[in-house]
Amino acid sequence: MLAIIQTRYDSSRLPGKALSNLGERSVLGRTIDRLSNSEELGSIVIATSILKSDQAIVEHAEELSTDVFRGSLEDVGERLLKTCLAYEAEAFVRISGDSPLIDWRIVDHAIRLFRVTKPDLVTNIFQRTFPKGQSVEIIKTNKLAEICGSYRTKEEKEHVTPYFYKHFNDYKILSFTSGSDSGNSRQCIDDEIDLMKVEQLVLAYQTEKMSWSEIETLMKAQPPKGS
């Protein structure tokens, strides 16, 4: 299955975060590294915008030997749809580029659920029990095409899947949970504090093969320096 990492250079809270270093690898590089452990994924592609500043994402992707597709800045749904069509993907896994600790086991679990039940959307954020940074959605391409024509607000175009959740009775949605209450935890990179916390973690421990729950335990046990 195709994985699409959605990212861009500009960010209101932390510009350039995708290219920020966490030890010897960038945030984006670590996201790709962890997804590459998946047993179920086929191709991994980065979907970024046509904005001039996102040329930096393209150049870094080349260094990481990862494909890039460029599309609309504001209409992210359209960007993802065109990426799917370019790769002739029936469905895709949507991953945020600020997820350097993404657990590929969650991705594999979601893909297996999709293959068995064939829903329109598999998600672990409809009822959030995984930390932010462990968000996984699998979307059927034809259903994405359908909702792209129904978007009415800027939020729907930018965040893509809220339309599914607002109209959940109209779609077959399979939601899965972690078995714990970790929905308020953070394993993403959204601001300087997140970056500092994750950098300290990856420098102190060999996190490359750790599960999200092992990372959660370490983060709770060791608050970042200066906090």
C-alpha positions as CSV (number, residue, x, y, z in Angstrom):
1,M,0.0,0.0,0.0
2,L,1.1,3.6,-0.7
3,A,2.0,5.8,2.2
4,I,1.8,9.6,1.7
5,I,3.7,11.8,4.1
6,Q,2.1,15.2,4.1
7,T,4.5,18.0,4.9
8,R,5.6,21.5,4.0
9,Y,8.4,23.9,5.0
10,D,6.4,26.8,6.4
11,S,4.7,26.3,9.8
12,S,3.2,29.0,11.9
13,R,4.7,27.6,15.2
14,L,7.9,26.0,13.9
15,P,9.0,26.9,10.4
16,G,11.2,24.3,8.7
17,K,10.4,21.7,11.3
18,A,10.4,18.9,8.8
19,L,14.1,19.6,8.1
20,S,15.1,20.1,11.8
21,N,17.7,17.7,13.1
22,L,17.1,15.1,15.7
23,G,20.6,13.8,16.2
24,E,22.0,12.7,12.8
25,R,18.6,12.6,11.0
26,S,16.0,15.1,10.2
27,V,12.4,15.0,11.5
28,L,11.3,13.9,8.0
29,G,14.2,11.4,7.7
30,R,13.3,9.7,10.9
31,T,9.6,9.6,9.9
32,I,10.6,7.8,6.7
33,D,13.1,5.5,8.5
34,R,10.4,4.2,10.9
35,L,7.8,3.7,8.1
36,S,10.4,1.8,6.2
37,N,10.2,-0.9,8.8
38,S,6.6,-1.7,7.8
39,E,5.8,-5.2,6.5
40,E,2.7,-3.9,4.7
41,L,3.7,-0.7,3.0
42,G,4.9,-0.6,-0.6
43,S,5.9,2.9,-1.7
44,I,6.4,6.0,0.4
45,V,6.0,9.4,-1.2
46,I,6.1,12.9,0.2
47,A,3.3,15.2,-0.7
48,T,4.2,18.9,-0.5
49,S,3.1,22.1,-2.0
50,I,4.1,24.1,-5.1
51,L,5.2,27.0,-2.9
52,K,8.7,28.2,-3.5
53,S,9.8,27.5,0.1
54,D,8.9,23.8,-0.3
55,Q,11.7,23.4,-2.8
56,A,13.8,22.7,0.3
57,I,11.5,19.7,1.0
58,V,12.0,18.5,-2.5
59,E,15.8,18.7,-2.3
60,H,15.9,17.0,1.1
61,A,13.6,14.2,-0.2
62,E,16.2,13.6,-3.0
63,E,18.9,13.2,-0.3
64,L,16.6,10.7,1.4
65,S,15.9,8.9,-1.9
66,T,12.2,9.4,-1.5
67,D,9.7,10.4,-4.2
68,V,7.9,13.7,-4.0
69,F,4.6,15.0,-5.4
70,R,3.8,18.7,-5.4
71,G,0.3,20.1,-5.4
72,S,-2.0,22.8,-4.0
73,L,-0.9,24.6,-0.8
74,E,-4.3,25.2,0.6
75,D,-6.3,22.4,-0.9
76,V,-4.5,19.5,0.8
77,G,-7.3,17.1,-0.1
78,E,-6.7,17.8,-3.8
79,R,-2.9,17.4,-3.3
80,L,-3.4,14.0,-1.8
81,L,-5.9,12.9,-4.4
82,K,-3.6,13.9,-7.3
83,T,-0.8,12.0,-5.5
84,C,-2.9,8.9,-5.4
85,L,-3.9,9.2,-9.0
86,A,-0.3,9.6,-10.1
87,Y,0.6,6.4,-8.2
88,E,-2.6,4.6,-9.3
89,A,-3.3,3.8,-5.6
90,E,-6.7,2.4,-4.7
91,A,-6.1,3.6,-1.1
92,F,-3.4,5.2,0.8
93,V,-2.0,5.6,4.4
94,R,-1.9,9.3,5.4
95,I,0.9,10.2,7.7
96,S,1.9,13.7,9.0
97,G,5.5,14.8,8.3
98,D,5.9,15.8,11.9
99,S,5.8,12.2,13.2
100,P,9.4,11.1,13.7
101,L,8.4,8.5,16.3
102,I,5.6,7.0,14.2
103,D,5.1,3.3,15.1
104,W,5.0,1.3,11.9
105,R,3.3,-1.5,13.8
106,I,0.2,0.8,14.1
107,V,0.4,1.4,10.3
108,D,0.6,-2.4,9.6
109,H,-2.3,-3.1,12.0
110,A,-4.4,-0.4,10.2
111,I,-3.5,-1.9,6.7
112,R,-4.5,-5.4,7.8
113,L,-7.8,-4.1,9.1
114,F,-8.4,-2.3,5.8
115,R,-7.7,-5.4,3.8
116,V,-10.1,-7.5,5.8
117,T,-13.0,-5.1,6.0
118,K,-12.5,-2.7,3.0
119,P,-14.0,0.4,4.7
120,D,-13.9,3.9,3.3
121,L,-11.7,5.0,6.1
122,V,-9.6,3.3,8.8
123,T,-8.6,5.7,11.5
124,N,-7.1,5.9,15.0
125,I,-8.0,9.6,15.5
126,F,-11.9,9.5,15.4
127,Q,-11.6,8.5,19.0
128,R,-8.1,9.6,19.9
129,T,-6.4,7.1,22.3
130,F,-2.9,7.2,20.7
131,P,-0.5,10.1,21.3
132,K,-0.4,12.9,18.8
133,G,2.4,11.9,16.4
134,Q,0.9,8.3,16.1
135,S,-2.0,9.3,13.9
136,V,-2.8,6.9,11.1
137,E,-5.6,7.1,8.5
138,I,-6.2,4.9,5.5
139,I,-8.5,6.5,2.9
140,K,-10.0,5.0,-0.2
141,T,-9.0,7.1,-3.2
142,N,-12.5,7.1,-4.7
143,K,-14.0,8.3,-1.4
144,L,-11.4,11.1,-1.2
145,A,-12.3,12.2,-4.7
146,E,-16.0,12.2,-3.6
147,I,-15.4,14.4,-0.5
148,C,-13.0,16.7,-2.4
149,G,-16.0,17.8,-4.4
150,S,-18.0,18.4,-1.3
151,Y,-15.6,20.7,0.6
152,R,-17.1,24.0,1.6
153,T,-14.7,25.4,4.2
154,K,-11.0,26.2,4.3
155,E,-10.7,23.8,7.3
156,E,-12.1,20.9,5.3
157,K,-9.7,21.5,2.4
158,E,-6.7,21.8,4.7
159,H,-7.4,19.0,7.2
160,V,-9.0,16.6,4.6
161,T,-10.8,14.1,6.8
162,P,-13.0,16.2,9.1
163,Y,-15.7,15.9,6.4
164,F,-15.7,12.1,6.9
165,Y,-16.1,12.6,10.7
166,K,-18.8,15.2,10.4
167,H,-20.8,12.9,8.0
168,F,-19.9,9.6,9.6
169,N,-23.3,8.1,9.0
170,D,-22.7,8.4,5.2
171,Y,-19.4,6.5,5.2
172,K,-18.0,3.1,6.4
173,I,-15.5,4.2,9.0
174,L,-13.4,1.7,11.0
175,S,-12.0,3.2,14.1
176,F,-9.5,1.4,16.3
177,T,-8.0,2.3,19.7
178,S,-4.8,1.8,21.6
179,G,-6.4,0.2,24.7
180,S,-5.1,3.0,26.8
181,D,-5.9,6.7,27.4
182,S,-2.9,8.4,25.7
183,G,-4.8,10.8,23.5
184,N,-3.4,13.9,25.2
185,S,0.2,12.8,25.0
186,R,2.5,14.3,22.4
187,Q,5.0,12.4,20.3
188,C,4.8,14.8,17.4
189,I,6.9,17.9,16.5
190,D,4.6,21.0,16.6
191,D,6.8,23.5,18.4
192,E,10.2,24.1,19.9
193,I,9.2,22.3,23.1
194,D,8.2,19.2,21.2
195,L,11.5,19.4,19.2
196,M,13.6,19.7,22.3
197,K,11.8,16.8,24.1
198,V,12.1,14.4,21.2
199,E,15.7,15.4,20.5
200,Q,16.6,14.6,24.1
201,L,14.9,11.3,23.8
202,V,16.6,10.1,20.6
203,L,20.0,11.2,21.8
204,A,19.6,9.4,25.1
205,Y,18.1,6.2,23.8
206,Q,18.1,3.9,20.8
207,T,14.6,4.7,19.8
208,E,14.7,3.3,16.2
209,K,12.8,0.1,17.0
210,M,10.8,1.2,20.0
211,S,7.1,1.0,20.1
212,W,4.9,4.0,20.7
213,S,4.1,2.6,24.2
214,E,7.8,2.2,25.1
215,I,8.4,5.8,24.0
216,E,5.4,6.9,26.0
217,T,6.9,5.3,29.2
218,L,10.3,7.0,28.6
219,M,8.7,10.4,28.0
220,K,6.7,10.2,31.2
221,A,9.7,9.0,33.2
222,Q,12.1,11.7,31.9
223,P,10.6,15.2,31.5
224,P,12.8,17.4,29.2
225,K,15.6,19.4,30.7
226,G,14.6,22.9,31.5
227,S,11.0,22.0,32.1
